């Protein structure tokens, strides 16, 4: 099962394999629905932390650059999925927070994920919703913790919208313009890793800033 899961993730983060998938099984609106579902699950469902986020968005941009997706349309769809996902995570936290915190560890769920996100949230408050968009795992649990803390929903929504737009648009646009560069395609996995590192630099800078 783990092998099948890893292979599915590779399909979503490999341009040629994703193009093949969108051209056959998930052609047309089904492809948009599939990609939106992945983004929603990663941000809105607590078990979705293992799904590709940054790498998927960058790959989607590459696929759009190859003419297989409309960049504007897919951005609208994925931004909506990201915003709705965070909103759902927030509501889950507000309504079921205590029960989740008392849940025992399993193969897919660790209390450590919640504790780390809670520490992140206590330190940065509402800005966590924006920062977390670029941090794997924290991205999944940040809206949940905001809901548990009963953060004002109007404030949460503003951070949610701003972070969702910035996260999706930045990474898909980078993929759109860089995906056709030969050196990028030749070293795609390393580029993806570099994108992830660069995306968390603002957070690292915030953490090490003097006086924090």
Backbone as a printed PyTorch tensor [residue, N CA C, xyz], in Angstrom:
tensor([[[  0.8240,  -1.2080,   0.0000],
         [  0.0000,   0.0000,   0.0000],
         [  0.8640,   1.2650,   0.0000]],

        [[  1.9320,   1.2340,   0.8090],
         [  2.8410,   2.3750,   0.8650],
         [  3.4710,   2.6060,  -0.5010]],

        [[  3.8520,   1.4950,  -1.1660],
         [  4.4630,   1.6030,  -2.4970],
         [  3.4920,   2.2440,  -3.4850]],

        [[  2.2310,   1.8460,  -3.4220],
         [  1.2170,   2.4130,  -4.3160],
         [  0.9940,   3.8910,  -4.0360]],

        [[  1.0270,   4.2530,  -2.7540],
         [  0.8510,   5.6530,  -2.3710],
         [  1.9950,   6.5060,  -2.8880]],

        [[  3.2170,   6.0100,  -2.7240],
         [  4.3830,   6.7520,  -3.2040],
         [  4.3600,   6.9030,  -4.7200]],

        [[  3.9160,   5.8530,  -5.4030],
         [  3.8340,   5.9130,  -6.8590],
         [  2.7930,   6.9390,  -7.2990]],

        [[  1.6740,   7.0140,  -6.5680],
         [  0.6380,   8.0040,  -6.8930],
         [  1.1610,   9.4150,  -6.7060]],

        [[  1.9610,   9.6330,  -5.6600],
         [  2.5460,  10.9490,  -5.4140],
         [  3.5230,  11.3040,  -6.5190]],

        [[  4.2960,  10.3210,  -6.9820],
         [  5.2420,  10.5670,  -8.0820],
         [  4.5060,  10.9530,  -9.3620]],

        [[  3.3580,  10.3430,  -9.5990],
         [  2.5570,  10.7080, -10.7770],
         [  2.1530,  12.1700, -10.7060]],

        [[  1.7520,  12.6200,  -9.5110],
         [  1.2830,  13.9980,  -9.3390],
         [  2.4140,  15.0200,  -9.3900]],

        [[  3.6420,  14.5770,  -9.2010],
         [  4.7660,  15.5130,  -9.1560],
         [  5.7870,  15.2760, -10.2590]],

        [[  5.4000,  14.5180, -11.2740],
         [  6.2540,  14.3080, -12.4450],
         [  5.5040,  14.8170, -13.6730]],

        [[  5.9950,  15.8730, -14.3190],
         [  5.2390,  16.4970, -15.4170],
         [  4.7370,  15.5360, -16.4720]],

        [[  5.6100,  14.6790, -17.0090],
         [  5.2060,  13.7880, -18.0920],
         [  4.1270,  12.8050, -17.6420]],

        [[  4.2560,  12.2810, -16.4270],
         [  3.2630,  11.3210, -15.9230],
         [  1.9440,  12.0170, -15.6010]],

        [[  2.0170,  13.2530, -15.0990],
         [  0.7890,  13.9900, -14.8100],
         [  0.0720,  14.3650, -16.0990]],

        [[  0.8310,  14.7440, -17.1180],
         [  0.2390,  15.0510, -18.4230],
         [ -0.4770,  13.8190, -18.9750]],

        [[  0.1760,  12.6590, -18.8590],
         [ -0.4380,  11.4180, -19.3500],
         [ -1.7290,  11.1160, -18.5960]],

        [[ -1.7180,  11.3480, -17.2930],
         [ -2.9150,  11.0980, -16.4850],
         [ -4.0550,  12.0370, -16.8690]],

        [[ -3.7170,  13.3090, -17.0660],
         [ -4.7410,  14.3040, -17.4070],
         [ -5.2340,  14.1490, -18.8450]],

        [[ -4.4740,  13.4470, -19.6490],
         [ -4.8690,  13.2440, -21.0520],
         [ -5.6910,  11.9790, -21.2550]],

        [[ -5.7340,  11.1250, -20.2250],
         [ -6.4370,   9.8450, -20.3740],
         [ -7.5490,   9.6940, -19.3370]],

        [[ -7.1770,   9.2110, -18.1590],
         [ -8.1810,   8.8970, -17.1260],
         [ -8.8930,  10.1420, -16.6160]],

        [[ -8.1340,  11.1950, -16.3520],
         [ -8.7040,  12.4120, -15.7810],
         [ -8.6300,  13.5710, -16.7760]],

        [[ -9.2210,  13.3880, -17.9260],
         [ -9.2070,  14.4370, -18.9400],
         [-10.2940,  15.4670, -18.6550]],

        [[-10.1050,  16.6660, -19.1830],
         [-11.1070,  17.7300, -19.0460],
         [-11.3220,  18.1530, -17.6060]],

        [[-12.5800,  18.3730, -17.2170],
         [-12.9040,  18.8860, -15.8890],
         [-12.5540,  17.8900, -14.7950]],

        [[-12.4510,  16.6000, -15.1290],
         [-12.0710,  15.6100, -14.1300],
         [-10.6490,  15.8580, -13.6090]],

        [[ -9.7820,  16.3280, -14.5010],
         [ -8.4180,  16.6360, -14.1000],
         [ -8.3720,  17.7890, -13.1150]],

        [[ -9.1510,  18.8270, -13.3890],
         [ -9.2150,  19.9730, -12.4820],
         [ -9.7690,  19.5320, -11.1260]],

        [[-10.7650,  18.6530, -11.1680],
         [-11.3760,  18.1630,  -9.9350],
         [-10.3850,  17.3340,  -9.1210]],

        [[ -9.6070,  16.4970,  -9.8040],
         [ -8.5900,  15.6920,  -9.1280],
         [ -7.5790,  16.5730,  -8.4070]],

        [[ -7.0350,  17.5520,  -9.1170],
         [ -6.0190,  18.4240,  -8.5330],
         [ -6.5850,  19.2460,  -7.3880]],

        [[ -7.8080,  19.7300,  -7.5450],
         [ -8.4510,  20.4860,  -6.4760],
         [ -8.6640,  19.5960,  -5.2530]],

        [[ -9.0240,  18.3340,  -5.4960],
         [ -9.2350,  17.4060,  -4.3930],
         [ -7.9730,  17.1580,  -3.5890]],

        [[ -6.8320,  17.0710,  -4.2680],
         [ -5.5620,  16.8540,  -3.5760],
         [ -5.2200,  18.0550,  -2.7020]],

        [[ -5.3530,  19.2570,  -3.2640],
         [ -5.0510,  20.4780,  -2.5080],
         [ -6.0010,  20.6180,  -1.3220]],

        [[ -7.2800,  20.3500,  -1.5530],
         [ -8.2570,  20.4370,  -0.4670],
         [ -7.9340,  19.4450,   0.6420]],

        [[ -7.6290,  18.2030,   0.2650],
         [ -7.3670,  17.1670,   1.2580],
         [ -6.1390,  17.4910,   2.0970]],

        [[ -5.1070,  18.0580,   1.4570],
         [ -3.8960,  18.3680,   2.2090],
         [ -4.1310,  19.4870,   3.2070]],

        [[ -4.9670,  20.4480,   2.8550],
         [ -5.1740,  21.6020,   3.7280],
         [ -6.3990,  21.4700,   4.6240]],

        [[ -7.3550,  20.6340,   4.2440],
         [ -8.6020,  20.5800,   4.9890],
         [ -8.8230,  19.3370,   5.8140]],

        [[ -8.0910,  18.2500,   5.5140],
         [ -8.2800,  16.9920,   6.2280],
         [ -6.9990,  16.6590,   6.9790]],

        [[ -7.1000,  16.3450,   8.2350],
         [ -5.9210,  16.1330,   9.0670],
         [ -5.0690,  14.9580,   8.5930]],

        [[ -5.6590,  14.0400,   7.8460],
         [ -4.8940,  12.8880,   7.3540],
         [ -4.2030,  13.1920,   6.0240]],

        [[ -4.3370,  14.4240,   5.5330],
         [ -3.7780,  14.7550,   4.2250],
         [ -2.3910,  15.3530,   4.2630]],

        [[ -1.7260,  15.3130,   5.4300],
         [ -0.4260,  15.9610,   5.5630],
         [  0.6490,  15.3550,   4.6660]],

        [[  0.4770,  14.0880,   4.2510],
         [  1.5030,  13.4080,   3.4550],
         [  1.3810,  13.7350,   1.9630]],

        [[  0.3090,  14.4050,   1.5670],
         [  0.1010,  14.7070,   0.1440],
         [  1.0510,  15.8040,  -0.3270]],

        [[  1.4110,  15.7840,  -1.6110],
         [  2.3250,  16.8060,  -2.1240],
         [  1.6190,  18.1560,  -2.2340]],

        [[  2.2500,  19.2030,  -1.7670],
         [  1.6500,  20.5260,  -1.8530],
         [  2.4460,  21.4110,  -2.7830]],

        [[  3.6090,  21.8760,  -2.2980],
         [  4.4650,  22.7530,  -3.1030],
         [  4.8710,  22.0800,  -4.4100]],

        [[  5.2950,  20.8270,  -4.3270],
         [  5.7540,  20.1260,  -5.5310],
         [  4.6210,  19.9250,  -6.5260]],

        [[  3.4140,  19.6510,  -6.0310],
         [  2.2690,  19.4910,  -6.9330],
         [  1.9650,  20.7940,  -7.6540]],

        [[  1.9550,  21.8970,  -6.9240],
         [  1.6290,  23.1890,  -7.5410],
         [  2.6590,  23.5720,  -8.5980]],

        [[  3.9340,  23.3490,  -8.2920],
         [  4.9730,  23.6550,  -9.2650],
         [  4.7970,  22.7850, -10.5100]],

        [[  4.5000,  21.4990, -10.3020],
         [  4.2980,  20.5890, -11.4300],
         [  3.0790,  20.9930, -12.2510]],

        [[  2.0200,  21.4240, -11.5890],
         [  0.8320,  21.9100, -12.2980],
         [  1.1920,  23.0860, -13.1940]],

        [[  2.0460,  23.9680, -12.6980],
         [  2.4980,  25.0970, -13.5230],
         [  3.2640,  24.6320, -14.7420]],

        [[  4.1110,  23.6100, -14.5560],
         [  4.8670,  23.0530, -15.6840],
         [  3.9040,  22.4710, -16.7220]],

        [[  2.9110,  21.7370, -16.2580],
         [  1.9230,  21.1230, -17.1500],
         [  1.1250,  22.1980, -17.8840]],

        [[  0.7920,  23.2800, -17.1870],
         [  0.0890,  24.3960, -17.8350],
         [  0.9610,  25.0360, -18.8990]],

        [[  2.2550,  25.1460, -18.6150],
         [  3.1860,  25.7010, -19.5880],
         [  3.3050,  24.8310, -20.8260]],

        [[  3.0510,  23.5290, -20.6660],
         [  3.0900,  22.6020, -21.8010],
         [  1.7840,  22.6100, -22.5910]],

        [[  0.8200,  23.4290, -22.1500],
         [ -0.4390,  23.5640, -22.8690],
         [ -1.5130,  22.5700, -22.4820]],

        [[ -1.2890,  21.8120, -21.3960],
         [ -2.2540,  20.7910, -20.9930],
         [ -3.2940,  21.3100, -20.0030]],

        [[ -3.0240,  22.4700, -19.4110],
         [ -3.9490,  23.0980, -18.4780],
         [ -3.9700,  24.5970, -18.7290]],

        [[ -5.0960,  25.2170, -18.4690],
         [ -5.1920,  26.6710, -18.5440],
         [ -4.7180,  27.2450, -17.2130]],

        [[ -3.6370,  28.0390, -17.2550],
         [ -3.0260,  28.5220, -16.0190],
         [ -4.0000,  29.3380, -15.1760]],

        [[ -4.7440,  30.2350, -15.8000],
         [ -5.6680,  31.0790, -15.0550],
         [ -6.7690,  30.2390, -14.4140]],

        [[ -7.3440,  29.3380, -15.1940],
         [ -8.4450,  28.5160, -14.6910],
         [ -7.9940,  27.6030, -13.5600]],

        [[ -6.8300,  26.9590, -13.7230],
         [ -6.3760,  26.0410, -12.6800],
         [ -5.9920,  26.7950, -11.4180]],

        [[ -5.4850,  28.0200, -11.5730],
         [ -5.1800,  28.8290, -10.3910],
         [ -6.4500,  29.1550,  -9.6150]],

        [[ -7.5050,  29.5400, -10.3210],
         [ -8.7760,  29.8510,  -9.6580],
         [ -9.2870,  28.6280,  -8.9060]],

        [[ -9.2380,  27.4710,  -9.5670],
         [ -9.7370,  26.2330,  -8.9580],
         [ -8.9130,  25.8530,  -7.7270]],

        [[ -7.5860,  25.9210,  -7.8440],
         [ -6.7360,  25.4980,  -6.7330],
         [ -6.7250,  26.4970,  -5.5930]],

        [[ -6.8200,  27.7810,  -5.9030],
         [ -6.9300,  28.7950,  -4.8390],
         [ -8.2130,  28.5730,  -4.0460]],

        [[ -9.3030,  28.3100,  -4.7600],
         [-10.5750,  28.0340,  -4.0850],
         [-10.4560,  26.7900,  -3.2070]],

        [[ -9.8060,  25.7450,  -3.7360],
         [ -9.6470,  24.5100,  -2.9650],
         [ -8.8040,  24.7390,  -1.7140]],

        [[ -7.7500,  25.5480,  -1.8400],
         [ -6.8840,  25.8310,  -0.6980],
         [ -7.6200,  26.6310,   0.3720]],

        [[ -8.3780,  27.6240,  -0.0430],
         [ -9.1200,  28.4610,   0.9060],
         [-10.2200,  27.6540,   1.5930]],

        [[-10.9640,  26.8850,   0.8140],
         [-12.0260,  26.0440,   1.3880],
         [-11.4240,  24.9930,   2.3140]],

        [[-10.2810,  24.4290,   1.9140],
         [ -9.6210,  23.4310,   2.7510],
         [ -9.2620,  23.9790,   4.1190]],

        [[ -8.6590,  25.1540,   4.1540],
         [ -8.3080,  25.7690,   5.4340],
         [ -9.5570,  26.0800,   6.2540]],

        [[-10.6120,  26.5270,   5.5780],
         [-11.8570,  26.8370,   6.2780],
         [-12.4470,  25.5910,   6.9320]],

        [[-12.3830,  24.4730,   6.2310],
         [-12.8750,  23.2160,   6.7870],
         [-12.0080,  22.7720,   7.9600]],

        [[-10.6880,  22.8910,   7.8200],
         [ -9.7850,  22.5480,   8.9070],
         [-10.0530,  23.3850,  10.1500]],

        [[-10.3420,  24.6550,   9.9380],
         [-10.6690,  25.5610,  11.0420],
         [-11.9130,  25.0870,  11.7810]],

        [[-12.9490,  24.7210,  11.0210],
         [-14.2000,  24.2810,  11.6280],
         [-14.0340,  22.9490,  12.3600]],

        [[-13.2070,  22.0680,  11.8090],
         [-12.9280,  20.8000,  12.4900],
         [-12.2620,  21.0740,  13.8340]],

        [[-11.3020,  21.9990,  13.8430],
         [-10.6240,  22.3520,  15.0810],
         [-11.5640,  22.9720,  16.0950]],

        [[-12.4360,  23.8380,  15.6420],
         [-13.3640,  24.5210,  16.5540],
         [-14.3510,  23.5430,  17.1730]],

        [[-14.7780,  22.5600,  16.3960],
         [-15.8320,  21.6520,  16.8750],
         [-15.3310,  20.3810,  17.5260]],

        [[-14.1700,  19.8900,  17.1060],
         [-13.7070,  18.5880,  17.6070],
         [-12.3060,  18.6400,  18.1870]],

        [[-11.7840,  19.8220,  18.4460],
         [-10.4160,  19.9680,  18.9200],
         [-10.0410,  19.0860,  20.0910]],

        [[-10.7670,  19.1550,  21.2110],
         [-10.3990,  18.3430,  22.3780],
         [-10.3450,  16.8520,  22.0660]],

        [[-11.2640,  16.3670,  21.2600],
         [-11.2830,  14.9380,  20.9260],
         [-10.0590,  14.5440,  20.1130]],

        [[ -9.6530,  15.4070,  19.1630],
         [ -8.4780,  15.1140,  18.3380],
         [ -7.2170,  15.1110,  19.1860]],

        [[ -7.1240,  16.0620,  20.1450],
         [ -5.9300,  16.1400,  20.9820],
         [ -5.7790,  14.9180,  21.8860]],

        [[ -6.8690,  14.2350,  22.1550],
         [ -6.8050,  13.0470,  23.0110],
         [ -6.7000,  11.7510,  22.2080]],

        [[ -6.6380,  11.8950,  20.8910],
         [ -6.5740,  10.7120,  20.0340],
         [ -5.1830,  10.0800,  20.1100]],

        [[ -5.1040,   8.7570,  20.2200],
         [ -3.7870,   8.0960,  20.2860],
         [ -3.0610,   8.1420,  18.9430]],

        [[ -1.7420,   8.0040,  18.9930],
         [ -0.9420,   7.9930,  17.7700],
         [ -1.2960,   6.7840,  16.9140]],

        [[ -1.1630,   6.9610,  15.5990],
         [ -1.3550,   5.8670,  14.6590],
         [ -0.3190,   6.0240,  13.5520]],

        [[ -0.4010,   5.1660,  12.5320],
         [  0.5650,   5.2600,  11.4320],
         [  0.4310,   6.5700,  10.6740]],

        [[ -0.7950,   7.1150,  10.5830],
         [ -1.0220,   8.3390,   9.8220],
         [ -1.1540,   9.5770,  10.6850]],

        [[ -1.2780,   9.4010,  11.9970],
         [ -1.5120,  10.5490,  12.8660],
         [ -0.5900,  10.4940,  14.0710]],

        [[  0.1040,  11.6120,  14.3290],
         [  0.9810,  11.7100,  15.4820],
         [  0.6300,  12.9720,  16.2720]],

        [[  0.5500,  12.8260,  17.5890],
         [  0.2810,  13.9910,  18.4280],
         [  1.3910,  15.0400,  18.2760]],

        [[  2.5900,  14.5820,  17.9080],
         [  3.7200,  15.4930,  17.7190],
         [  3.4050,  16.5530,  16.6600]],

        [[  2.6570,  16.1690,  15.5990],
         [  2.3140,  17.1180,  14.5510],
         [  1.4910,  18.2700,  15.1260]],

        [[  0.5620,  17.9310,  16.0040],
         [ -0.2750,  18.9540,  16.6220],
         [  0.5400,  19.8380,  17.5590]],

        [[  1.4090,  19.2350,  18.3540],
         [  2.2060,  20.0160,  19.3060],
         [  3.1170,  21.0070,  18.5970]],

        [[  3.7660,  20.5510,  17.5140],
         [  4.6560,  21.4480,  16.7760],
         [  3.8800,  22.6080,  16.1630]],

        [[  2.7170,  22.3000,  15.6040],
         [  1.9070,  23.3530,  14.9960],
         [  1.3850,  24.3070,  16.0560]],

        [[  1.0180,  23.7870,  17.2100],
         [  0.5140,  24.6360,  18.2850],
         [  1.5980,  25.6030,  18.7510]],

        [[  2.8310,  25.1240,  18.8630],
         [  3.9460,  25.9870,  19.2410],
         [  4.1630,  27.0730,  18.1880]],

        [[  4.0920,  26.6960,  16.9310],
         [  4.2340,  27.6390,  15.8250],
         [  3.1470,  28.7050,  15.9120]],

        [[  1.9340,  28.2740,  16.1790],
         [  0.7920,  29.1890,  16.2420],
         [  0.9080,  30.1390,  17.4330]],

        [[  1.3330,  29.6260,  18.5870],
         [  1.4740,  30.4720,  19.7690],
         [  2.5120,  31.5650,  19.5460]],

        [[  3.5440,  31.2490,  18.7680],
         [  4.6180,  32.2110,  18.5420],
         [  4.2480,  33.2810,  17.5290]],

        [[  3.5160,  32.8950,  16.4750],
         [  3.2570,  33.8270,  15.3830],
         [  1.7990,  34.2390,  15.2270]],

        [[  0.9230,  33.6580,  16.0250],
         [ -0.4720,  34.0590,  15.9760],
         [ -1.0930,  33.8670,  14.6020]],

        [[ -1.8900,  34.8440,  14.1730],
         [ -2.6030,  34.7280,  12.9130],
         [ -1.7120,  34.5920,  11.6990]],

        [[ -0.4890,  35.1460,  11.7830],
         [  0.4280,  35.0500,  10.6420],
         [  0.7970,  33.6060,  10.3290]],

        [[  0.5870,  32.7300,  11.3000],
         [  0.8600,  31.3060,  11.0730],
         [  0.0770,  30.7810,   9.8890]],

        [[ -1.1470,  31.2640,   9.6950],
         [ -2.0000,  30.7870,   8.6040],
         [ -1.3410,  31.0720,   7.2580]],

        [[ -0.6180,  32.1960,   7.1600],
         [  0.0920,  32.5340,   5.9210],
         [  1.4060,  31.7670,   5.8360]],

        [[  2.2150,  31.8320,   6.9000],
         [  3.5030,  31.1470,   6.8990],
         [  3.3470,  29.6510,   6.6320]],

        [[  2.3020,  29.0650,   7.2540],
         [  2.1280,  27.6190,   7.1820],
         [  1.8750,  27.1190,   5.7730]],

        [[  1.3710,  27.9730,   4.9060],
         [  1.1240,  27.5510,   3.5190],
         [  2.3920,  26.9930,   2.8810]],

        [[  3.5520,  27.4550,   3.3290],
         [  4.8070,  27.0680,   2.7120],
         [  5.5930,  26.0610,   3.5520]],

        [[  4.9500,  25.5070,   4.5720],
         [  5.6330,  24.5550,   5.4420],
         [  4.8610,  23.2430,   5.4840]],

        [[  5.4030,  22.1680,   4.9020],
         [  4.7170,  20.8730,   4.9260],
         [  4.3540,  20.4520,   6.3480]],

        [[  3.2890,  19.7250,   6.4900],
         [  2.7120,  19.2400,   7.7460],
         [  2.0850,  20.3910,   8.5390]],

        [[  2.8610,  21.4390,   8.8270],
         [  2.2910,  22.5930,   9.5270],
         [  1.1410,  23.1730,   8.7150]],

        [[  1.2700,  23.1360,   7.3830],
         [  0.2210,  23.6220,   6.4880],
         [ -1.1150,  22.9160,   6.7530]],

        [[ -1.0390,  21.6320,   7.0700],
         [ -2.2530,  20.8510,   7.2970],
         [ -2.9010,  21.1740,   8.6440]],

        [[ -2.0760,  21.3540,   9.6680],
         [ -2.6130,  21.4750,  11.0180],
         [ -2.8290,  22.9150,  11.4930]],

        [[ -2.2590,  23.9110,  10.8040],
         [ -2.3910,  25.2980,  11.2500],
         [ -3.8430,  25.7700,  11.3510]],

        [[ -4.6800,  25.5700,  10.3250],
         [ -6.0740,  26.0120,  10.4630],
         [ -6.8190,  25.2700,  11.5560]],

        [[ -6.4760,  24.0080,  11.7680],
         [ -7.0940,  23.2280,  12.8410],
         [ -6.7770,  23.8540,  14.2010]],

        [[ -5.5020,  24.1890,  14.4250],
         [ -5.0900,  24.7980,  15.6890],
         [ -5.7590,  26.1570,  15.8640]],

        [[ -5.9020,  26.9140,  14.7720],
         [ -6.5880,  28.2080,  14.8480],
         [ -8.0300,  28.0140,  15.2930]],

        [[ -8.6640,  26.9510,  14.8230],
         [-10.0290,  26.6590,  15.2330],
         [-10.1110,  26.2580,  16.6920]],

        [[ -9.1610,  25.4320,  17.1370],
         [ -9.1180,  25.0230,  18.5390],
         [ -8.9600,  26.2530,  19.4370]],

        [[ -8.1130,  27.1910,  19.0140],
         [ -7.8630,  28.4130,  19.7920],
         [ -9.0000,  29.4200,  19.6660]],

        [[-10.0150,  29.0820,  18.8570],
         [-11.1750,  29.9460,  18.6310],
         [-10.7550,  31.3410,  18.1530]],

        [[ -9.8380,  31.3560,  17.1910],
         [ -9.4060,  32.5980,  16.5620],
         [-10.6040,  33.2740,  15.9000]],

        [[-10.6580,  34.5810,  15.9540],
         [-11.7460,  35.3120,  15.3020],
         [-11.8190,  34.9090,  13.8290]],

        [[-13.0090,  34.5030,  13.3730],
         [-13.0950,  33.9360,  12.0290],
         [-12.8300,  34.9800,  10.9470]],

        [[-13.2370,  36.2310,  11.1930],
         [-12.9720,  37.2730,  10.2050],
         [-11.4850,  37.4650,   9.9800]],

        [[-10.7270,  37.4610,  11.0650],
         [ -9.2720,  37.5890,  10.9590],
         [ -8.6880,  36.3580,  10.2760]],

        [[ -9.1600,  35.1810,  10.6870],
         [ -8.6770,  33.9410,  10.0740],
         [ -8.9410,  33.9440,   8.5730]],

        [[-10.1230,  34.3620,   8.1730],
         [-10.4960,  34.3390,   6.7590],
         [ -9.5800,  35.2400,   5.9360]],

        [[ -9.2300,  36.4120,   6.4830],
         [ -8.3540,  37.3210,   5.7310],
         [ -6.9720,  36.6980,   5.5270]],

        [[ -6.4260,  36.0810,   6.5770],
         [ -5.1360,  35.3970,   6.4480],
         [ -5.2550,  34.2100,   5.4930]],

        [[ -6.3640,  33.5030,   5.5840],
         [ -6.6010,  32.3300,   4.7480],
         [ -6.6220,  32.7050,   3.2730]],

        [[ -7.3570,  33.7440,   2.9250],
         [ -7.4620,  34.1690,   1.5280],
         [ -6.1130,  34.6550,   1.0030]],

        [[ -5.4560,  35.5020,   1.7850],
         [ -4.1600,  36.0450,   1.3630],
         [ -3.1400,  34.9210,   1.1800]],

        [[ -3.0740,  34.0030,   2.1490],
         [ -2.1150,  32.9120,   2.0690],
         [ -2.4270,  31.9500,   0.9360]],

        [[ -3.7140,  31.6530,   0.7280],
         [ -4.1040,  30.7320,  -0.3400],
         [ -3.7540,  31.2660,  -1.7190]],

        [[ -4.0410,  32.5350,  -1.9420],
         [ -3.7270,  33.1490,  -3.2320],
         [ -2.2200,  33.1720,  -3.4620]],

        [[ -1.4750,  33.6120,  -2.4500],
         [ -0.0250,  33.7200,  -2.5990],
         [  0.6430,  32.3840,  -2.8390]],

        [[  0.2380,  31.3820,  -2.0830],
         [  0.8440,  30.0500,  -2.1900],
         [  0.6170,  29.4300,  -3.5680]],

        [[ -0.6280,  29.3920,  -3.9890],
         [ -0.9560,  28.7560,  -5.2710],
         [ -0.3750,  29.5330,  -6.4410]],

        [[ -0.6180,  30.8330,  -6.4730],
         [ -0.1910,  31.6440,  -7.6210],
         [  1.3240,  31.6680,  -7.7690]],

        [[  2.0440,  31.7730,  -6.6530],
         [  3.5080,  31.8370,  -6.7140],
         [  4.0970,  30.5620,  -7.3060]],

        [[  3.6770,  29.4130,  -6.7860],
         [  4.3000,  28.1580,  -7.2070],
         [  3.8680,  27.7210,  -8.5980]],

        [[  2.6070,  27.9060,  -8.9540],
         [  2.1870,  27.5240, -10.3030],
         [  2.8170,  28.4300, -11.3520]],

        [[  2.9360,  29.7090, -11.0340],
         [  3.5520,  30.6430, -11.9870],
         [  5.0220,  30.3290, -12.1860]],

        [[  5.7060,  29.9710, -11.0990],
         [  7.1150,  29.5830, -11.2220],
         [  7.2440,  28.3570, -12.1110]],

        [[  6.3730,  27.3800, -11.8980],
         [  6.4160,  26.1850, -12.7360],
         [  6.1140,  26.4910, -14.1860]],

        [[  5.1850,  27.4030, -14.4200],
         [  4.7720,  27.7660, -15.7770],
         [  5.9480,  28.3500, -16.5650]],

        [[  6.7110,  29.2160, -15.9110],
         [  7.7960,  29.8970, -16.6360],
         [  9.1220,  29.1320, -16.6030]],

        [[  9.3280,  28.3110, -15.5820],
         [ 10.6010,  27.6020, -15.4770],
         [ 10.5520,  26.1860, -16.0370]],

        [[  9.3400,  25.6480, -16.1940],
         [  9.2080,  24.2540, -16.5870],
         [  9.7750,  23.9140, -17.9480]],

        [[  9.8360,  24.8780, -18.8450],
         [ 10.3520,  24.6110, -20.1900],
         [ 11.8640,  24.7830, -20.2850]],

        [[ 12.4950,  25.2290, -19.2150],
         [ 13.9470,  25.3990, -19.2150],
         [ 14.6030,  24.0190, -19.1570]],

        [[ 15.4600,  23.6730, -20.1130],
         [ 16.0470,  22.3230, -20.1740],
         [ 16.6910,  21.8550, -18.8850]],

        [[ 17.4540,  22.7310, -18.2340],
         [ 18.1520,  22.3130, -17.0170],
         [ 17.1750,  22.0080, -15.8910]],

        [[ 16.0480,  22.6970, -15.9010],
         [ 15.0170,  22.4400, -14.8870],
         [ 14.3920,  21.0740, -15.1110]],

        [[ 14.0570,  20.7650, -16.3640],
         [ 13.4540,  19.4600, -16.6670],
         [ 14.4420,  18.3210, -16.4260]],

        [[ 15.7210,  18.5860, -16.6560],
         [ 16.7290,  17.5450, -16.4850],
         [ 16.9930,  17.2320, -15.0090]],

        [[ 16.7680,  18.2160, -14.1570],
         [ 17.0140,  18.0420, -12.7180],
         [ 15.7640,  18.4130, -11.9360]],

        [[ 14.6370,  17.8610, -12.3580],
         [ 13.3500,  18.3040, -11.8240],
         [ 13.2220,  18.0560, -10.3230]],

        [[ 13.6270,  16.8880,  -9.8500],
         [ 13.4890,  16.5730,  -8.4310],
         [ 14.3170,  17.5230,  -7.5710]],

        [[ 15.5240,  17.8640,  -8.0270],
         [ 16.3590,  18.7970,  -7.2780],
         [ 15.7500,  20.1980,  -7.2850]],

        [[ 15.1440,  20.5640,  -8.4010],
         [ 14.4900,  21.8780,  -8.4800],
         [ 13.3230,  21.9410,  -7.5060]],

        [[ 12.5450,  20.8690,  -7.4420],
         [ 11.4180,  20.8050,  -6.5110],
         [ 11.9100,  20.9790,  -5.0810]],

        [[ 12.9870,  20.2940,  -4.7300],
         [ 13.5520,  20.4090,  -3.3870],
         [ 14.0010,  21.8450,  -3.1220]],

        [[ 14.6280,  22.4480,  -4.1280],
         [ 15.0600,  23.8360,  -3.9860],
         [ 13.8970,  24.7890,  -3.7910]],

        [[ 12.8040,  24.5480,  -4.5070],
         [ 11.6090,  25.3790,  -4.3750],
         [ 11.0650,  25.3070,  -2.9520]],

        [[ 11.0340,  24.1030,  -2.4060],
         [ 10.5330,  23.9320,  -1.0500],
         [ 11.4180,  24.6640,  -0.0450]],

        [[ 12.7390,  24.5580,  -0.2240],
         [ 13.6700,  25.2450,   0.6760],
         [ 13.4810,  26.7540,   0.6000]],

        [[ 13.3870,  27.2650,  -0.6310],
         [ 13.1980,  28.7030,  -0.8060],
         [ 11.8810,  29.1810,  -0.2240]],

        [[ 10.8620,  28.3340,  -0.3060],
         [  9.5470,  28.7480,   0.1710],
         [  9.5040,  28.9160,   1.6790]],

        [[ 10.3620,  28.1890,   2.4040],
         [ 10.3440,  28.3060,   3.8610],
         [ 11.3540,  29.3190,   4.3810]],

        [[ 12.1430,  29.9360,   3.5060],
         [ 13.1240,  30.9170,   3.9540],
         [ 12.5130,  32.0820,   4.7310]],

        [[ 11.3630,  32.6490,   4.2680],
         [ 10.7650,  33.7340,   5.0530],
         [ 10.4290,  33.3170,   6.4770]],

        [[  9.9980,  32.0850,   6.6470],
         [  9.6760,  31.5830,   7.9810],
         [ 10.9430,  31.4420,   8.8160]],

        [[ 12.0040,  30.9000,   8.1940],
         [ 13.2810,  30.7460,   8.8950],
         [ 13.8210,  32.1150,   9.3170]],

        [[ 13.7070,  33.0850,   8.4140],
         [ 14.1730,  34.4340,   8.7180],
         [ 13.4180,  35.0060,   9.9050]],

        [[ 12.1060,  34.7450,   9.9420],
         [ 11.2740,  35.2410,  11.0420],
         [ 11.6950,  34.5920,  12.3650]],

        [[ 12.0270,  33.2860,  12.2870],
         [ 12.3710,  32.5570,  13.4990],
         [ 13.6990,  33.0460,  14.0870]],

        [[ 14.6970,  33.3050,  13.2260],
         [ 16.0280,  33.6770,  13.7080],
         [ 16.2030,  35.1730,  13.8580]],

        [[ 15.1750,  35.9550,  13.5720],
         [ 15.2850,  37.4070,  13.6810],
         [ 15.6150,  37.7880,  15.1340]],

        [[ 16.5820,  38.6930,  15.3270],
         [ 16.9470,  39.1110,  16.6820],
         [ 15.7450,  39.6710,  17.4300]],

        [[ 15.6830,  39.3240,  18.6740],
         [ 14.5990,  39.8530,  19.4990],
         [ 13.4090,  38.9540,  19.5590]],

        [[ 13.4120,  37.8490,  18.7540],
         [ 12.2850,  36.9170,  18.7720],
         [ 12.4210,  35.9650,  19.9600]]])
